[in-house]
Amino acid sequence: MAGQQSCLSGGSVELDRAVRREKLTGDQAEVACPRVLKDYQTLMGGVDVHDQLRLHRYSLQLAIKYKKYYKSLFLGLVDLAVINACIVCNARRIAGGMRTGKHVKFLKQLDHELCQLREEDWKVLVSTETTTTTPSKRRSRPQRSGHNRVQNDE
C-alpha cells in the first residue's frame, strides 16, 4: 500500500519533521509529517498560489459563514471563477498592449456591470435560443442495461 501511495502522489512516503505552533499558547512542537507535504509547502511557499490571489482582497467564502458545508464550497467556486476571470482579463489586456488592471478595480467593474443588468438581459442570457451546445461524442460500444460479472485473467 505504501508503494502505491508513493506512485500516486509522485513523491516519497517517508516521514519528516515539521514545527507546529499552538494557537493559544504559542509554544512550538515538532511533529511528524509526510515528506510529500513538506516538499509541497517548500515549493509552493506554504500556500497555494490561487488561494493567495483569492484571499488577497475579498473572498465571498470567508465573508459569509454557513452551517452547511456545500454552501461555503459553492462560494469558494464563485471566488475561483472571479479570480480566473480577472486572470483572463489581464491576459487579454497584455495581449492588447495595455497595462494590467488592479484586482480591486476588476471587482468593482464586475459588480457594476452585474448591477446594470436588467430583467430583459437575464431573459436573453437564460433563453435556450441563444445558447449553443456542443454535440457529444457517439459511444463506440452500446451501453449495457445492467451489471454483469466479467472474468479477468489476473
C-alpha positions as a Markdown table, in Angstrom:
| # | Residue | x | y | z |
|---|---|---|---|---|
| 1 | Met | 0.0 | 0.0 | 0.0 |
| 2 | Ala | 2.8 | 2.4 | 0.8 |
| 3 | Gly | 4.4 | 1.8 | -2.7 |
| 4 | Gln | 1.0 | 2.6 | -4.3 |
| 5 | Gln | 0.7 | 5.9 | -2.4 |
| 6 | Ser | 4.2 | 6.9 | -3.4 |
| 7 | Cys | 3.5 | 6.2 | -7.0 |
| 8 | Leu | 0.1 | 8.0 | -7.0 |
| 9 | Ser | 1.4 | 11.1 | -5.1 |
| 10 | Gly | 4.6 | 11.3 | -7.1 |
| 11 | Gly | 6.7 | 11.6 | -4.0 |
| 12 | Ser | 8.2 | 9.9 | -1.0 |
| 13 | Val | 6.1 | 8.4 | 1.8 |
| 14 | Glu | 8.9 | 8.7 | 4.3 |
| 15 | Leu | 8.2 | 10.8 | 7.4 |
| 16 | Asp | 9.9 | 14.1 | 8.1 |
| 17 | Arg | 9.7 | 16.5 | 11.0 |
| 18 | Ala | 7.8 | 19.8 | 10.9 |
| 19 | Val | 7.4 | 22.5 | 13.5 |
| 20 | Arg | 3.9 | 23.3 | 14.6 |
| 21 | Arg | 2.8 | 26.2 | 16.8 |
| 22 | Glu | 0.0 | 26.0 | 19.3 |
| 23 | Lys | -2.6 | 28.7 | 18.7 |
| 24 | Leu | -3.4 | 29.6 | 22.3 |
| 25 | Thr | 0.0 | 29.3 | 23.9 |
| 26 | Gly | 2.3 | 30.0 | 21.0 |
| 27 | Asp | 4.5 | 27.0 | 22.0 |
| 28 | Gln | 6.4 | 25.2 | 19.2 |
| 29 | Ala | 6.5 | 21.4 | 19.0 |
| 30 | Glu | 8.0 | 19.1 | 16.4 |
| 31 | Val | 5.5 | 16.7 | 14.7 |
| 32 | Ala | 5.9 | 14.0 | 12.1 |
| 33 | Cys | 4.6 | 14.8 | 8.6 |
| 34 | Pro | 4.9 | 13.1 | 5.2 |
| 35 | Arg | 7.8 | 14.3 | 3.1 |
| 36 | Val | 5.5 | 15.0 | 0.2 |
| 37 | Leu | 3.6 | 17.5 | 2.3 |
| 38 | Lys | 6.8 | 19.3 | 3.4 |
| 39 | Asp | 8.1 | 19.4 | -0.2 |
| 40 | Tyr | 4.8 | 20.9 | -1.4 |
| 41 | Gln | 4.9 | 23.6 | 1.3 |
| 42 | Thr | 8.5 | 24.4 | 0.5 |
| 43 | Leu | 8.0 | 24.6 | -3.3 |
| 44 | Met | 4.6 | 26.4 | -3.1 |
| 45 | Gly | 5.6 | 28.8 | -0.4 |
| 46 | Gly | 3.3 | 27.2 | 2.1 |
| 47 | Val | 0.1 | 28.3 | 0.4 |
| 48 | Asp | -1.4 | 27.6 | -3.0 |
| 49 | Val | -0.9 | 30.5 | -5.4 |
| 50 | His | -4.6 | 30.5 | -6.4 |
| 51 | Asp | -5.6 | 30.8 | -2.8 |
| 52 | Gln | -3.2 | 33.7 | -2.4 |
| 53 | Leu | -4.9 | 35.5 | -5.2 |
| 54 | Arg | -8.4 | 34.6 | -3.9 |
| 55 | Leu | -7.7 | 35.7 | -0.4 |
| 56 | His | -5.7 | 38.8 | -1.3 |
| 57 | Arg | -8.6 | 41.2 | -1.4 |
| 58 | Tyr | -12.1 | 39.9 | -0.8 |
| 59 | Ser | -13.4 | 36.4 | -0.6 |
| 60 | Leu | -17.1 | 35.6 | -0.6 |
| 61 | Gln | -16.3 | 32.3 | 1.0 |
| 62 | Leu | -14.7 | 34.0 | 4.0 |
| 63 | Ala | -17.2 | 36.9 | 4.2 |
| 64 | Ile | -20.3 | 34.7 | 4.7 |
| 65 | Lys | -20.5 | 31.8 | 7.1 |
| 66 | Tyr | -22.9 | 28.9 | 6.6 |
| 67 | Lys | -23.7 | 25.8 | 8.7 |
| 68 | Lys | -24.0 | 23.7 | 5.5 |
| 69 | Tyr | -20.6 | 22.9 | 4.0 |
| 70 | Tyr | -21.8 | 22.8 | 0.4 |
| 71 | Lys | -22.9 | 26.5 | 0.5 |
| 72 | Ser | -19.4 | 27.6 | 1.6 |
| 73 | Leu | -17.9 | 25.3 | -1.1 |
| 74 | Phe | -20.1 | 26.9 | -3.7 |
| 75 | Leu | -18.9 | 30.4 | -2.7 |
| 76 | Gly | -15.4 | 29.1 | -3.0 |
| 77 | Leu | -16.1 | 28.1 | -6.5 |
| 78 | Val | -17.5 | 31.5 | -7.2 |
| 79 | Asp | -14.3 | 33.0 | -5.8 |
| 80 | Leu | -12.3 | 30.8 | -8.2 |
| 81 | Ala | -14.4 | 31.8 | -11.2 |
| 82 | Val | -13.9 | 35.5 | -10.3 |
| 83 | Ile | -10.1 | 35.1 | -10.0 |
| 84 | Asn | -10.0 | 33.2 | -13.2 |
| 85 | Ala | -12.0 | 35.9 | -15.0 |
| 86 | Cys | -9.5 | 38.5 | -13.6 |
| 87 | Ile | -6.6 | 36.5 | -14.9 |
| 88 | Val | -8.1 | 36.1 | -18.3 |
| 89 | Cys | -9.0 | 39.9 | -18.4 |
| 90 | Asn | -5.4 | 40.7 | -17.5 |
| 91 | Ala | -4.0 | 38.3 | -20.1 |
| 92 | Arg | -6.2 | 39.9 | -22.8 |
| 93 | Arg | -5.0 | 43.4 | -21.7 |
| 94 | Ile | -1.4 | 42.3 | -22.0 |
| 95 | Ala | -2.1 | 40.8 | -25.5 |
| 96 | Gly | -3.6 | 44.1 | -26.5 |
| 97 | Gly | -0.5 | 46.0 | -25.3 |
| 98 | Met | -2.3 | 47.6 | -22.3 |
| 99 | Arg | -1.2 | 47.6 | -18.7 |
| 100 | Thr | -2.8 | 45.0 | -16.3 |
| 101 | Gly | -5.6 | 46.3 | -14.1 |
| 102 | Lys | -5.8 | 46.0 | -10.3 |
| 103 | His | -7.8 | 43.2 | -8.8 |
| 104 | Val | -10.0 | 45.6 | -6.7 |
| 105 | Lys | -10.7 | 47.7 | -9.9 |
| 106 | Phe | -11.8 | 44.5 | -11.7 |
| 107 | Leu | -14.1 | 43.5 | -8.8 |
| 108 | Lys | -15.7 | 47.0 | -8.8 |
| 109 | Gln | -16.2 | 46.8 | -12.6 |
| 110 | Leu | -17.7 | 43.3 | -12.4 |
| 111 | Asp | -20.0 | 44.4 | -9.6 |
| 112 | His | -21.1 | 47.5 | -11.5 |
| 113 | Glu | -21.8 | 45.5 | -14.7 |
| 114 | Leu | -23.8 | 42.9 | -12.9 |
| 115 | Cys | -25.9 | 45.6 | -11.2 |
| 116 | Gln | -26.6 | 47.2 | -14.6 |
| 117 | Leu | -28.2 | 44.1 | -16.0 |
| 118 | Arg | -32.0 | 44.4 | -16.4 |
| 119 | Glu | -34.6 | 41.7 | -16.4 |
| 120 | Glu | -34.7 | 41.6 | -20.2 |
| 121 | Asp | -30.9 | 41.0 | -20.2 |
| 122 | Trp | -31.3 | 38.0 | -17.9 |
| 123 | Lys | -34.1 | 36.6 | -20.1 |
| 124 | Val | -31.7 | 36.7 | -23.1 |
| 125 | Leu | -28.9 | 35.1 | -21.2 |
| 126 | Val | -31.2 | 32.3 | -19.9 |
| 127 | Ser | -33.1 | 31.6 | -23.0 |
| 128 | Thr | -32.2 | 28.4 | -24.9 |
| 129 | Glu | -32.4 | 30.2 | -28.3 |
| 130 | Thr | -29.1 | 32.0 | -27.8 |
| 131 | Thr | -27.3 | 29.1 | -26.2 |
| 132 | Thr | -25.1 | 27.0 | -28.4 |
| 133 | Thr | -24.4 | 23.4 | -27.3 |
| 134 | Thr | -21.6 | 21.3 | -28.4 |
| 135 | Pro | -22.5 | 17.9 | -29.7 |
| 136 | Ser | -21.5 | 15.0 | -27.5 |
| 137 | Lys | -19.3 | 12.2 | -28.8 |
| 138 | Arg | -21.0 | 9.0 | -30.0 |
| 139 | Arg | -20.2 | 6.0 | -27.9 |
| 140 | Ser | -18.2 | 3.3 | -29.7 |
| 141 | Arg | -19.9 | 0.5 | -27.8 |
| 142 | Pro | -23.5 | 0.1 | -26.8 |
| 143 | Gln | -24.4 | 0.8 | -23.1 |
| 144 | Arg | -25.3 | -2.2 | -21.0 |
| 145 | Ser | -28.5 | -2.0 | -19.0 |
| 146 | Gly | -27.2 | -3.9 | -16.0 |
| 147 | His | -24.1 | -5.2 | -14.3 |
| 148 | Asn | -22.5 | -8.5 | -15.3 |
| 149 | Arg | -19.7 | -10.4 | -13.9 |
| 150 | Val | -16.6 | -10.5 | -16.1 |
| 151 | Gln | -13.8 | -13.0 | -15.6 |
| 152 | Asn | -10.3 | -11.4 | -15.8 |
| 153 | Asp | -7.0 | -13.2 | -16.4 |
| 154 | Glu | -5.5 | -11.8 | -13.2 |
